[in-house]
Amino acid sequence: MNRQSAKTKRYERLYNQIQELTTPVQNPISRMATIAAVLHHKQPLFFWTGFYLLDETGNLMVGPYQGPVACLKLSKDSGVCREGIKRAAPVVVEDVEKFPGHIACDSRSKSEIVVPLKNSTGEIAGVIDIDSDKLNSFDQTDAIWLERIIALVFQR
């Protein structure tokens, strides 16, 4: 089995596990906490795994996460999380040192993926942000599966 195929199989198993765990509970914060915990502990390259949520003023505030202490509030005009919101699409960063305006909450982070989190009406409510302490840890397979997994947050 090649590396991409193995990654896809792992995500399939994680999706099924997360779906089973989160379906009985309708609370989005509880679902986010479970998603962050499962992904963080089951994906070996995930160094920091969590959500940033838009507040009523448009700031990104830290939500449920796993890993080292996080930035509590992200500025409105820079960073990978804000870029994901602007694009309304996943952002894969192979090397955070090469991303203009990268916000370094932990200097050990080397690569990152951000996927917008859409609420039940399709509006962006925040993002899932995942960092790795290795370069080039994320690709399109991660983006596709993370979109599917975080869609479970607001699924009825």
N, C-alpha and C positions, 0 to 999 in steps of 0.2 A: 504494500500500500504506500503510495507516495505521500509526501508531507501535506499537500493541500487536501487530499482525500481524507487523511487522518484528522486534519483540523476540522473539516466538514462533519465527519462522524462525531467528533467530540462535541461540537456545537449542537448537533442534533440531539445527543443525549442530554446536554445541559438544558436545551429548550424544553424537552419533555419533562425533565425534573422540575424546572422552574415553573412550568405551567401547572403541574400537579400540586406544587406547594402553594402557589398563589391563587389558584381558582377559588378556593373556599372563602377567601378574604377579599372584600371589596375596597379596602383602604389603600389608596395609592402609596402612602408613605411606608406602610408595612410591606407592600409589594416591592418598592424600591430597595428597602433594607434587605429583603431576602435575595433579590437579584444581585445586589452588590456583594453580599456575603458568598453566595454560590459561585459567582464568576471569579471573585478574588481568590477563593480557596481551591478552585478547580482548574484555573488557567495559570500555568507555571510562570508565564512572562508578565502577569499583571502585578505591578508593584503598588499602584494606587488605583482603586476602583470606586467610583461614586457618582453622585448626581449633583448638579448645580441647578437650582430652580430660580426662575424669574420671579421677582417680587413685584408689588404693585407699582414701584417706581422704575422698573426695568433693570434693576441690579440683579446680578447672579449671586445667589446666596447658597452656601454649601448645604446639601441635604444628606441623606443617608450615604455613608461611605465606609470603606475598609482600607486600612493602610496607615501610613504616617499622618500626623496632624496636617490638616489642609488649610489653604487660604479660606477664610470665612466668607469673604466678599470679593468678587472680581470686578474690576473696573469695566465701565460700559464701552470703552473704545479700543480695547486691545485683547490679545490672547486667542488661543485656539478655540476655546469655548464660544467666545463671541463670534468668531469666524464661522463656526458651525451654525449659529443662529442666523447670521447674515445670509449664508448660502442656503439655509434650510436643507442641508445635506451633510452627510458625514465628511469629516476632515481627517485624513491620515497624514501624520507628520513623522517622517522617517528619522529625522534628527532635529530635536527641539532647538538646538543652538542655531540652526539655519532658518528658523521661522521668525519673521519680523514681528516684534511685539509680544513674543512668548512670555508668559507670566510664570516664573519659576517659584512654585510653592515649596519644592524640594529639589535641591541641586543634583540629587541622584537620578532624577528622571532624564531619560535619553530620547525616548520616542513616545508618541501619544496618538490616541484616536478619540474623536469627539463625535457623538451621534445625537442629533436633535430628538428630544422627547416631545411627542405630540399628545395633547389631551384628547378627551372623547369627542371634541368638536373639530379636531384637526389643527388646532392652534399650537404653536410651540410654547411649551410650559417650562422648558429647561433643556438640559443635555445630560447624557451619561458621558463621563470623562474617564478615560483609562490611560494610565501612564505605565511605561515599562522602564526598568533601569538598564535595558539593552537597546541598542540602535536597531532600526528596521524591524520592529516586533509586530507591526500590524499591516494588513493589506485589505483588499476588497472582500475577501471571505469574512474577515472580522466585521467589516462594515455591514454586510448583508445580514449576518446572523445577529449582530447587536441590534439592528433595526427591528428584527423580528422579536427578539427577546424583550426589548423595552416596550414594544407595542402591548405587551401583557400588563403593563402598569395600569392602563385605563380600560382594559378589555372588560366587558361585562360577562 
